[in-house]
Amino acid sequence: MASVCTQQGAAHTPAFSVDGDYSIGGIYSIHHNMHTVDNNYNTAPRIQSCTGRVDARGVRLTRAMIFAIEEINNSTELLPGVKLGYQIHDSCASVPVAVHAAIQLLNGNDSVFKSGNNCSHSGVVMAVVGEFGSTSSMSISRVLGPFNIPLVSPYSTCACLSDKKQYPTFFRTIPSDQFQADALAKLVKHFGWTWIGAVRSDSDYGNNGMAAFLEVALREGICVEYSEAFYRTDPRSKIQRVADIIRRSTSKVVVAFVAIGDMKVLLEELAQEPPPPRQWVGSEAWITEPQLLSYTFCAGAIGVAIQQSVIPGFRDFLLDLSPSEVRGSSVLTEFWEDAFNCSLRESELVIILNLFFVFLGNYTSKRTCNGQEDLTTLQSPYSDTSQLRITNMMYKAVYAIAHAIHNALFQNVNFTPFETQRLESKEVFTELKQVNFSQNGYHVSFDGNGDPVAFYELVNWQKSERGTIDPLTVGFYDASLPEGQKFLINRKITWVEGGTQVPVSVCSESCPPGTRKVLQKGKPICCYDCIPCPEGEISNMTDSPDCFPCPREFWSNSNRDVCFPKPVEFLSFDEILGIILAVFSVGGAVLAIITAVTFLHHRTTPIVRANNSELSFLLLFSLILCFLCSLTFIGAPSEWSCMLRHTAFGITFVLCISCVLGKTIVVLMAFKATLPGSNAMKWFGPPQQRMTVVSLTLIQIIICIIWLVVSPPFPVKNLSTYKEKIILECALGSAVGFWAVLGYIGLLAVFCFVLAVLARKLPDNFNEAKMITFSMLIFCAVWITFIPAYVSSPGKFTVAVEIFAILASSFGLILCIFAPKCFIILFQPEKNTKKHLMNKN
């Protein structure tokens, strides 16, 4: 027995329908409210119906779909000989009604739609256009998807609908919110706003869109002070709480990913007590909405919007609506009566009801429409074609479906126009993925996720000369362009309160070069303190997270933003200390020369002859070298000067001490020779004296040669003593060699000092032992104090200490040994006699 498939319950009547060879479905809201029915489970549920005023914008979008279909039916190029029909359902902005309409489009309007052994049904429509809301589109797509019926939305932007695993047959002509979120985040970043507030609709559109925005904002370094969700049906206390958060916030920028109805509720609440100036950044849902332009405290708002467009002939089509045509549609009738405040449905019952309400005093009777109503004079969103944005998305959606049907039909080479061919929605779905065409200059194609190429206008709310606020296009955002070229701003922007300067919205001011950011505890990354870089480190860019150390031979300037070469420091002839030491060095040498000249001129006098003139002249010569060798320590160290300064110092001082030692021994031998039977002087005559001096000096020369061969001194840049400068100095090479040279000098000095002490009480005025003792005491004291001073003195002062020790010990020798004799020679010649010198003290 054959089975019969029948529908359960009453069918949902379309708001608009026309038969055709192939039908396109439409589901979107013409009304915004649904009639609420309490089902008692005793009777069958009634058909869900819409209530409230008809939405003029919804009527315009409906007419746009009808206009596109009629334009295609009249075309000789697209689907020639094929008539497209349509079935358009009003969803009442309700998900249950939208799902019911989707099921209705699957089943058709016949109560018995299949008989026989197979109750499967392929669906009545080839594709469906809708819905406006993302939540409704998600539900409809889940219903249509298993039957391979494509859903093409002109206004559902939720990025979640790009998931082909959940919504395989979903397409849209409006860009995904993922692109919008990316555009908004880059817009915020472009103007340097790093501290913002965020509000969103508590819906799939708002929640998913804001989540995508926050993800991109985080990557762009944007911080969010607050993120609040609300819905227009929420209690007023919740809307007030969101408004208060905006008023109390420190961020000057508010990003609103909000639907039109929700935004209107929020702005109405804010208007009760306008907040401090806030720069609004809007999503495409509300930024071009005329109803919201009356909120003047939002002047200066900026956001992204769907591209404006022009649809040739569409305005004439909208205005070409006769009363007779209106009476044939309940929706158009309701729209007409509401637009012109007249009634097309005059009957005895209506007349009686009007009289009854007039009698009660709370109703004004509507006049009867007389047929003279003119749509061209109507100030309504229905006839406003100045900014066709979503309308063009609807127009393109219909054309995309038509192209898919065309390709599915005409890929069959045997297909003949005016011949109806069976076509499955699956074929249309397959072809829809590949459509690629331009209509009225606007390109239409879909990527692998069913999304079009994202192109937005940048819209700015600017006050006109009339004092009204107009949404003006100030630039573009094209996601298909390379990074860095996606934004184009080609018009002056007016900011909040009519300002011409970009408002500043940051948690913390930017850290200038020379500082680094330190995050404030418990706050977002955009809230930080600026800490100056320490010495030797710099940051040369704004908002640097770290300071970077300068290279070893560089140092930071006072602003800590540039590394400059460290100044190289050494004891030079150009500085005061170097000049003073050089003067004393040359002065000492000159003094020694004068002394030598004095001794040479008076060489025949008893005081010169009695003091061993040969050793005296050799001692003076060595002192001249000692004074002059200190000059090798001044100036920039070089490889040769480093080797010369230490070896010259060591050899000349040993020569000097050797001479003093020789003189001391001569004194001792001379007095021993005066004892009866002593012949001491023949063992230490002039040859032995010369040999002693040469031998002692030769030992130092050997030590210096070994030092220079094994590990000689060399110039080095000392970077450790001072952080901010380089000390150019001579490294010792071998510390053992250096201290061996000093140790040998010290050993001779101590030995000389001991002998001088032994000879200091010998009789006669010509006894030099006392002066040698005092000079060796000064010499030893100087060099004993030199060791700790040398070790502890930093930088160039190490060299200065060594020069001072050389000069002090040299002056000690020349003043103690030669000054008394020169005084007698020059100022007390009467004492320069053999008799005086031989007197016993």
C-alpha positions in Angstrom: 0.0 0.0 0.0 1.4 3.4 -1.0 2.4 5.7 1.9 1.3 9.4 2.1 3.5 12.1 3.7 1.6 14.9 5.2 2.6 18.0 7.2 1.8 18.2 10.9 0.2 21.4 11.9 -0.6 24.5 9.9 1.7 25.9 7.3 3.5 29.3 7.9 2.3 31.6 5.1 5.1 33.6 3.4 4.9 37.4 3.6 5.7 37.6 -0.1 5.7 34.8 -2.7 5.8 34.4 -6.4 6.0 31.1 -8.3 8.8 30.4 -10.7 10.8 27.7 -12.4 13.2 27.8 -9.4 12.5 29.5 -6.1 14.7 31.4 -3.8 13.7 31.5 -0.1 14.0 34.5 2.1 14.0 34.7 5.9 14.6 37.9 7.8 12.8 40.3 10.2 10.2 42.7 8.9 8.6 43.0 12.3 10.8 43.0 15.5 8.4 41.4 17.9 6.6 38.1 18.2 3.1 37.5 19.5 3.5 35.6 22.8 1.1 32.7 23.3 0.9 30.7 26.5 0.4 27.1 25.4 -1.7 25.1 27.8 -1.1 21.7 26.3 -4.9 21.1 26.0 -5.1 22.5 22.5 -2.8 22.4 19.5 -0.3 25.3 19.5 -1.2 28.1 17.2 1.0 29.4 14.4 3.6 31.9 15.8 2.9 35.4 14.4 4.5 38.8 14.4 3.3 41.9 16.2 4.2 45.5 16.6 5.0 48.0 14.0 6.4 47.0 10.6 10.1 47.9 10.1 10.4 50.3 7.1 14.0 49.2 6.6 12.9 45.5 6.6 10.4 46.4 3.9 13.1 48.1 1.8 15.3 45.0 2.1 12.4 42.8 1.1 11.8 45.0 -1.9 15.5 44.9 -2.7 15.3 41.1 -3.0 12.2 41.3 -5.1 13.8 44.0 -7.3 16.9 41.8 -7.9 14.8 38.8 -8.8 12.7 40.7 -11.2 15.8 42.3 -12.7 17.3 38.8 -13.3 14.0 37.6 -14.8 14.1 40.4 -17.2 17.7 39.8 -18.2 18.7 38.1 -21.5 22.1 37.2 -20.3 21.6 35.7 -16.8 19.2 32.8 -16.7 17.6 33.6 -20.1 14.2 32.0 -20.4 14.2 31.0 -16.7 11.9 32.6 -14.2 12.9 32.8 -10.6 10.3 32.7 -7.9 10.6 33.6 -4.3 9.1 32.8 -0.9 9.9 35.4 1.7 9.1 34.8 5.4 9.0 37.3 8.3 11.1 35.9 11.2 9.8 38.6 13.6 13.5 38.8 14.9 12.8 35.5 16.6 14.9 32.4 16.4 11.9 30.0 16.8 10.0 31.7 14.0 13.1 31.7 11.8 13.6 28.0 12.3 9.9 27.3 11.6 10.2 29.3 8.4 13.3 27.3 7.4 11.5 24.1 7.9 8.6 25.5 5.9 10.9 26.2 3.0 12.1 22.6 3.2 8.6 21.1 3.1 6.7 23.5 0.9 3.2 24.8 1.4 1.2 21.7 0.3 -0.2 19.6 3.1 0.5 16.4 1.2 3.9 16.7 -0.5 4.8 13.1 -1.4 3.0 9.9 -2.1 4.4 6.5 -2.8 6.9 4.3 -1.1 9.5 7.1 -0.7 8.8 10.1 1.5 12.1 11.8 1.0 11.8 15.3 -0.2 14.4 17.4 -1.9 13.2 20.8 -0.8 11.2 23.5 -2.5 13.9 26.3 -2.8 17.3 26.3 -4.4 18.8 28.6 -1.8 17.8 30.9 1.0 18.7 34.5 1.6 18.9 35.5 5.3 19.0 36.1 8.2 20.1 39.5 9.6 21.1 38.3 13.0 24.0 35.9 13.4 22.1 33.8 16.0 19.2 33.2 13.7 21.5 32.4 10.8 23.3 29.8 12.9 19.9 28.1 13.7 18.7 28.3 10.1 22.0 27.0 8.7 21.8 24.0 11.0 18.4 23.2 9.6 19.3 23.7 5.9 22.8 22.2 6.1 21.9 18.5 6.1 19.8 19.1 2.9 22.7 20.9 1.1 20.6 24.0 0.8 22.9 27.1 0.8 22.1 30.0 3.1 23.4 33.3 1.8 23.3 36.1 4.5 23.5 39.8 3.7 24.0 40.8 7.4 25.2 38.0 9.6 28.8 38.8 10.5 29.7 36.5 13.3 33.1 34.9 12.6 31.8 31.6 14.1 29.7 31.1 10.9 33.0 30.7 8.9 33.4 27.3 10.6 32.6 24.9 7.7 32.3 21.9 9.9 29.3 23.4 11.7 27.9 25.5 8.9 28.9 23.8 5.7 26.3 25.5 3.4 26.6 29.0 4.9 27.7 31.9 2.7 27.6 35.7 3.2 28.1 38.8 1.1 29.0 40.9 4.2 32.6 40.5 5.6 33.1 38.4 8.7 33.5 40.0 12.0 37.0 38.6 12.1 37.9 41.1 9.4 36.0 43.8 11.2 37.7 43.0 14.5 41.0 43.2 12.8 40.1 46.5 11.2 38.9 48.0 14.5 41.9 46.9 16.4 44.3 48.3 13.8 42.2 51.5 13.7 42.6 51.9 17.5 46.4 51.1 17.2 46.8 53.5 14.3 45.7 56.4 16.4 47.8 55.3 19.4 45.0 54.4 21.8 46.4 51.7 24.1 43.9 52.1 27.0 40.3 51.6 26.0 36.9 50.5 27.3 34.8 47.9 25.5 31.0 47.2 25.4 29.2 44.6 23.4 25.8 43.1 22.7 25.2 40.0 24.8 24.6 38.0 21.7 26.5 35.9 19.2 27.2 39.0 17.2 28.6 41.0 20.1 30.3 38.2 22.1 32.1 36.6 19.2 32.9 39.9 17.6 34.3 41.3 20.8 36.3 38.1 21.4 37.9 38.4 18.0 38.6 42.1 18.6 40.2 41.5 22.0 42.4 38.8 20.5 43.8 41.1 17.9 44.0 44.0 20.3 46.1 41.9 22.6 48.6 41.2 19.8 48.6 44.9 19.0 49.5 45.9 22.5 46.1 47.4 23.4 44.8 47.1 26.9 41.2 47.0 27.9 40.1 48.7 31.1 36.7 47.0 31.1 34.6 44.8 28.8 30.9 44.8 29.5 28.1 42.9 27.8 24.4 43.8 27.8 21.2 43.3 25.9 18.3 45.6 25.2 15.9 43.4 27.2 18.2 43.4 30.3 16.9 45.1 33.5 17.5 48.8 33.6 19.8 48.4 36.5 22.2 46.4 34.4 22.1 49.0 31.6 22.7 51.7 34.3 25.7 49.8 35.7 27.3 49.6 32.2 26.6 53.4 31.7 28.2 54.2 35.1 31.3 52.2 34.3 31.7 54.2 31.1 31.3 57.5 33.1 33.8 56.5 35.8 36.4 55.0 33.5 39.8 56.5 32.9 40.0 55.4 29.3 38.9 58.1 26.8 38.0 55.6 24.0 35.1 53.2 24.0 34.9 50.4 21.4 31.3 49.4 20.9 30.6 46.0 19.2 26.9 46.5 19.6 23.7 45.9 17.6 21.5 48.9 16.7 18.7 48.2 19.2 21.2 47.6 22.1 23.2 50.7 21.2 20.0 52.8 21.3 19.2 51.6 24.8 22.7 52.3 26.0 22.8 55.8 24.5 19.4 56.6 26.0 20.7 55.7 29.4 23.9 57.7 28.9 21.9 60.7 27.7 20.3 60.9 31.2 23.7 62.0 32.5 26.1 62.5 29.7 29.6 61.0 30.5 32.8 63.0 30.2 34.0 63.3 26.6 34.5 59.8 25.1 35.8 58.9 21.7 33.5 56.2 20.4 34.7 53.5 18.0 31.8 51.7 16.4 31.2 48.5 14.5 29.3 48.4 11.2 26.0 47.5 13.0 25.4 51.0 14.3 28.0 53.5 13.1 25.8 54.5 10.1 22.4 54.2 11.8 20.4 57.4 11.3 18.4 56.9 14.5 21.5 57.3 16.6 22.8 60.5 15.1 20.7 62.6 17.5 23.0 61.7 20.4 25.3 64.7 20.1 27.7 63.5 22.8 28.8 60.8 20.4 29.9 63.4 17.8 33.3 62.5 16.5 32.7 58.8 16.6 34.6 56.7 14.1 34.1 53.2 12.9 34.0 50.8 10.0 30.9 50.5 7.8 29.8 48.4 4.8 30.6 50.2 1.6 28.1 52.6 0.2 26.7 51.6 -3.1 24.4 52.6 -5.9 21.8 50.3 -7.4 20.5 51.7 -10.7 16.7 51.8 -10.9 16.2 50.7 -7.3 14.8 54.0 -6.0 12.3 54.2 -8.8 11.3 50.6 -8.0 10.7 51.5 -4.4 8.6 54.5 -5.2 6.6 52.7 -7.9 4.2 51.2 -5.4 0.5 51.7 -6.1 -2.3 51.4 -3.6 -3.8 48.5 -5.5 -0.4 46.6 -5.2 -0.2 47.5 -1.6 -3.7 46.1 -0.9 -2.5 42.7 -2.2 0.0 42.3 0.6 -0.7 42.4 4.3 2.8 43.6 5.0 2.7 46.4 2.5 -0.7 47.3 3.7 0.5 47.6 7.3 3.6 49.6 6.1 1.4 51.9 4.0 -1.1 52.6 6.8 1.7 53.2 9.3 3.7 55.5 6.9 0.8 57.7 5.8 -1.4 57.3 9.0 -4.4 56.2 7.0 -6.4 53.1 6.6 -6.8 50.9 3.5 -9.0 48.4 5.2 -12.3 50.3 5.8 -15.2 48.1 6.8 -18.3 48.4 9.0 -16.5 46.7 11.8 -13.6 49.0 11.6 -15.9 52.0 11.5 -17.8 50.8 14.6 -14.5 50.2 16.5 -13.2 53.7 15.5 -16.4 55.3 16.8 -16.2 53.3 20.0 -12.6 54.3 20.8 -13.3 57.9 19.9 -16.2 57.9 22.3 -13.9 56.6 25.0 -11.6 59.5 24.3 -8.3 57.6 23.9 -8.2 57.0 20.3 -8.0 59.1 17.2 -9.6 57.6 14.1 -7.4 57.1 11.1 -8.5 58.7 7.9 -9.2 56.5 4.9 -6.4 56.4 2.3 -7.6 58.3 -0.8 -5.0 57.1 -3.2 -3.2 60.5 -3.3 -0.4 59.3 -0.9 3.0 60.0 -2.5 6.0 58.0 -1.5 8.4 60.6 -2.9 7.4 62.9 0.0 7.8 60.3 2.6 10.6 60.8 5.1 11.3 57.1 5.9 14.1 54.6 5.9 12.1 52.8 3.2 12.7 55.5 0.6 16.1 56.6 1.8 18.6 55.4 -0.8 21.4 57.8 0.1 23.4 55.1 1.8 22.7 51.7 0.4 24.9 49.4 2.4 23.1 46.3 3.7 20.7 46.7 0.8 23.5 46.1 -1.6 24.5 43.0 0.4 21.0 41.7 -0.2 21.2 42.6 -3.8 24.5 40.8 -4.3 23.2 37.7 -2.3 20.4 37.3 -4.8 22.7 37.7 -7.8 25.2 35.2 -6.3 22.4 32.6 -6.1 21.2 33.4 -9.6 24.8 33.0 -11.0 25.1 29.6 -9.2 21.8 28.4 -10.7 22.9 29.7 -14.1 26.2 27.8 -13.9 24.4 24.7 -12.7 21.9 24.8 -15.6 24.2 25.9 -18.4 27.0 23.5 -17.7 24.7 21.0 -19.4 25.4 21.5 -23.1 22.1 20.1 -24.0 20.1 22.6 -21.9 17.8 24.7 -23.9 16.4 28.0 -22.6 12.7 28.0 -21.8 13.0 24.3 -20.9 12.6 23.6 -17.2 15.3 21.2 -16.0 15.2 19.4 -12.7 17.8 21.0 -10.5 19.0 19.9 -7.0 19.9 22.4 -4.4 23.2 20.5 -3.9 24.2 21.5 -7.4 23.5 25.1 -6.6 25.5 24.8 -3.4 28.5 23.4 -5.4 28.4 26.2 -8.0 27.9 28.9 -5.3 31.4 28.1 -4.0 32.9 29.1 -7.3 30.9 32.2 -8.3 33.1 35.1 -9.4 31.4 38.1 -11.0 30.9 41.8 -10.8 27.5 43.5 -10.5 27.2 47.3 -10.9 31.0 47.5 -10.3 30.9 45.5 -7.1 32.8 42.2 -7.1 31.2 39.1 -5.7 33.1 35.9 -4.8 33.6 33.6 -1.8 36.7 32.1 -0.2 36.9 28.7 1.3 34.9 29.7 4.4 32.1 31.3 2.3 33.3 34.8 3.1 33.8 37.7 0.6 36.8 39.9 0.4 36.6 42.4 3.3 36.3 46.0 2.3 35.1 48.7 4.8 34.6 52.4 4.7 35.9 54.4 7.7 33.0 56.6 8.8 33.3 59.6 11.1 30.4 61.4 12.8 30.9 65.1 11.9 28.7 68.1 12.7 27.4 69.9 9.6 26.9 73.6 9.2 23.2 73.0 10.0 24.3 71.6 13.4 23.2 68.1 12.6 25.5 65.1 12.7 26.3 63.3 9.5 28.2 60.1 9.0 30.9 60.9 6.5 33.3 58.6 4.8 36.9 59.5 5.7 38.8 56.5 4.4 38.9 52.8 3.6 40.1 49.5 4.9 40.9 46.9 2.3 41.9 43.5 3.8 43.1 42.3 0.4 46.0 44.8 0.4 49.4 44.0 2.0 50.0 44.8 5.7 50.7 48.5 6.2 48.6 49.5 3.1 45.2 48.3 4.3 44.2 51.7 5.8 43.7 54.8 3.6 42.5 58.0 5.3 41.8 60.6 2.7 39.7 63.2 4.6 40.0 65.3 7.7 38.6 63.6 10.8 36.7 65.5 13.5 37.2 64.1 17.0 35.2 64.1 20.2 33.9 67.6 21.1 34.8 68.8 17.6 38.6 68.6 18.3 41.1 68.5 15.4 43.8 66.7 17.4 43.7 63.0 17.9 42.6 62.4 21.5 45.0 60.6 23.8 43.9 57.5 25.7 46.7 55.7 27.5 47.0 54.2 30.9 50.5 55.5 31.2 52.3 58.1 29.1 54.9 56.7 26.7 58.3 56.1 28.2 60.8 58.3 26.4 64.2 57.0 25.2 66.5 56.6 28.1 63.9 54.8 30.3 62.4 51.4 30.4 58.9 50.2 31.2 58.2 48.5 34.5 54.7 47.1 34.8 52.5 48.2 37.7 51.6 45.4 39.9 48.2 43.9 39.4 47.5 46.1 36.3 47.4 45.4 32.5 50.6 45.6 30.5 49.7 49.1 29.3 50.0 50.5 32.9 53.6 50.9 33.8 56.2 53.2 35.3 59.1 54.7 33.5 62.4 53.9 35.2 65.6 55.6 34.0 68.2 53.3 32.6 71.2 52.8 34.9 74.7 54.1 34.0 76.2 52.3 31.0 72.9 51.2 29.6 70.5 52.9 27.1 67.2 52.6 25.5 67.0 54.5 22.1 63.3 54.0 21.4 60.0 55.0 23.0 58.4 52.5 25.4 61.4 50.2 25.5 60.8 47.2 27.7 64.5 46.9 28.6 67.7 48.9 28.8 70.6 47.6 26.8 74.2 47.7 27.9 76.6 49.7 25.8 79.6 47.9 24.2 82.7 47.6 26.5 84.4 50.7 25.0 81.2 52.8 25.0 79.3 54.6 27.7 75.8 56.1 28.0 75.2 59.8 27.8 73.3 61.7 30.5 70.0 61.1 28.8 70.7 57.4 28.6 69.6 57.2 24.9 73.0 57.1 23.1 76.2 55.2 23.6 79.3 57.3 22.9 82.9 56.2 22.9 84.3 56.3 26.4 86.9 59.0 26.9 90.4 57.6 26.9 92.4 58.8 29.9 96.1 58.8 30.5 98.6 61.2 32.1 99.3 63.7 29.4 101.4 66.7 28.9 98.2 68.8 28.3 96.7 68.5 31.8 97.8 70.4 34.9 99.1 67.3 36.8 101.2 66.2 33.8 102.6 69.7 33.4 103.5 70.0 37.1 105.2 66.7 37.1 107.0 67.5 33.8 108.2 70.8 35.2 109.5 69.2 38.4 111.2 66.5 36.3 112.9 69.0 34.0 113.6 71.3 37.0 115.3 68.4 38.8 117.4 67.6 35.8 118.4 71.2 35.4 119.3 71.3 39.1 121.5 68.3 38.7 123.2 69.9 35.7 123.8 73.1 37.6 125.2 71.1 40.5 127.5 69.2 38.1 128.6 72.5 36.5 129.3 74.0 40.0 131.3 70.9 41.0 133.2 71.0 37.6 134.0 74.6 38.0 135.3 74.1 41.6 136.8 70.6 41.0 140.1 71.7 42.4 138.7 72.9 45.8 139.1 70.7 48.8 135.4 69.9 49.3 135.0 68.6 45.8 138.3 66.6 45.9 137.5 65.2 49.4 134.1 63.8 48.3 135.3 61.5 45.5 134.7 63.7 42.6 134.5 60.8 40.1 131.6 59.1 41.9 130.0 62.5 42.5 129.9 63.3 38.8 128.6 59.8 38.0 126.0 60.2 40.7 124.9 63.5 39.3 124.7 62.0 35.8 122.5 59.2 37.1 120.3 61.7 38.9 119.9 63.6 35.6 118.7 60.4 34.0 116.5 59.6 37.0 114.8 63.0 36.6 114.4 62.7 32.9 113.2 59.1 32.9 110.0 60.2 34.7 109.1 62.0 31.5 108.7 58.6 29.8 105.7 58.0 32.1 103.8 61.0 30.8 101.9 60.7 27.5 100.0 58.0 25.7 101.5 54.6 26.4 102.9 52.8 23.4 104.7 49.5 23.1 108.1 51.1 23.2 107.3 53.7 25.9 106.0 50.9 28.2 109.2 49.0 27.9 111.4 52.1 28.1 109.8 53.7 31.2 110.2 50.7 33.5 113.6 49.6 32.3 115.1 53.1 32.2 113.7 53.8 35.7 115.2 50.5 37.1 118.6 50.9 35.5 119.1 54.6 36.3 118.1 54.2 39.9 120.4 51.2 40.4 123.2 53.3 38.8 122.3 56.1 41.3 122.2 53.8 44.4 125.4 52.1 43.2 127.2 55.4 43.2 125.8 56.3 46.7 126.8 52.9 47.9 130.3 53.4 46.5 130.6 56.7 48.2 129.4 55.2 51.5 132.0 52.4 51.2 134.7 55.0 50.4 133.9 56.9 53.6 134.2 53.7 55.6 137.4 52.6 53.9 138.9 56.1 54.2 138.5 56.2 58.0 139.7 52.6 58.4 142.8 53.6 56.5 143.6 56.2 59.1 144.0 53.5 61.7 147.6 52.4 62.4 148.7 49.6 60.2 145.6 49.7 57.9 145.8 49.4 54.1 142.1 49.3 53.5 142.1 52.0 50.8 144.3 49.9 48.5 141.4 47.3 48.4 138.8 49.9 47.4 140.5 52.3 45.2 139.0 54.0 42.1 139.2 50.8 40.0 137.2 48.8 42.6 134.8 51.7 42.9 134.1 51.7 39.2 133.8 47.9 39.1 131.4 48.0 42.0 129.1 50.5 40.2 129.3 48.7 36.9 128.7 45.2 38.5 125.7 46.3 40.5 124.2 48.1 37.5 124.9 45.2 35.2 122.8 42.9 37.5 119.8 45.2 37.0 120.4 45.3 33.3 120.3 41.5 33.2 117.1 41.5 35.2 115.5 44.0 32.8 116.6 42.0 29.7 115.1 38.8 31.1 111.9 40.7 31.9 111.7 42.2 28.4 112.4 38.9 26.7 110.0 36.7 28.8 107.0 39.1 29.2 107.6 42.7 28.6 105.3 45.6 29.6 102.7 46.5 27.0 100.0 49.1 26.5 96.5 48.1 27.6 93.0 49.7 27.9 91.9 49.4 31.5 88.1 49.1 31.4 87.5 47.8 34.9 88.8 50.6 37.1 86.2 53.1 35.8 83.0 52.2 34.2 82.6 55.5 32.4 86.1 55.9 30.9 89.0 53.9 29.6 92.4 54.2 31.3 95.2 53.8 28.8 98.1 52.3 30.8 101.1 50.0 30.7 100.4 46.5 31.9 103.4 45.0 33.7 103.6 42.0 31.5 105.4 40.0 34.2 104.6 41.2 37.7 107.6 39.1 38.9 109.9 41.1 36.6 108.5 44.4 37.8 108.9 43.6 41.5 112.3 42.0 40.9 113.5 45.4 39.5 112.0 47.3 42.5 113.2 44.7 45.0 116.8 44.9 43.7 116.7 48.7 44.0 115.2 48.3 47.5 117.9 45.8 48.5 120.7 48.2 47.4 119.1 51.1 49.2 118.7 49.2 52.4 122.3 48.0 52.2 123.5 51.5 51.5 121.3 52.8 54.4 122.9 50.3 56.8 126.4 51.2 55.8 125.6 54.9 56.1 124.3 54.4 59.6 127.5 52.7 60.6 129.6 55.6 59.2 127.5 58.5 60.4 129.5 59.1 63.7 132.9 59.0 62.1 134.9 62.2 62.8 135.8 65.1 60.6 133.7 67.6 58.7 134.1 66.0 55.3 132.2 62.9 56.5 129.4 62.3 54.0 127.8 59.4 55.9 125.4 61.7 57.7 123.9 63.1 54.6 123.9 59.7 52.8 122.0 58.3 55.9 119.4 61.0 55.7 119.1 60.7 51.9 118.7 56.9 52.1 116.1 57.4 54.9 114.1 59.6 52.6 114.6 57.2 49.7 113.4 54.2 51.7 110.5 56.1 53.2 109.4 57.2 49.7 109.5 53.8 48.2 108.0 52.0 51.2 105.0 54.3 51.0 105.0 54.0 47.2 104.0 50.3 47.3 100.5 50.8 48.9 99.9 54.0 47.1 100.8 52.4 43.8 98.5 49.5 44.4 95.5 51.5 45.5 95.8 54.5 43.2 93.3 54.3 40.3 93.9 55.0 36.6 96.4 57.7 35.7 97.1 58.4 39.3 99.0 55.1 39.5 101.5 56.6 37.0 101.5 59.9 38.9 102.4 58.1 42.1 105.3 56.3 40.4 106.6 59.6 39.0 106.2 61.3 42.3 108.2 58.5 44.0 111.0 58.9 41.3 111.1 62.7 41.7 110.9 62.6 45.5 113.7 60.1 45.9 115.8 61.9 43.3 115.3 65.3 45.0 116.0 63.6 48.3 119.4 62.4 47.0 120.4 65.6 45.3 119.4 67.9 48.2 120.8 65.8 51.0 124.1 64.9 49.4 124.9 67.9 47.2 123.0 70.9 48.5 125.2 71.4 51.7 128.4 71.2 49.6 127.1 73.6 47.0 126.1 76.0 49.8 129.6 75.9 51.2 131.1 76.3 47.7 128.9 79.2 46.7 128.1 81.0 50.0 130.8 79.9 52.6 134.0 79.7 50.6 135.9 80.2 53.8 135.0 76.7 54.9 136.2 75.2 51.6 139.7 74.5 53.0 141.6 71.4 53.9 142.1 72.6 57.4 138.4 73.1 58.1 137.6 69.7 56.6 140.1 67.9 58.7 138.9 69.4 62.0 137.4 66.9 64.4 133.9 67.6 65.6 
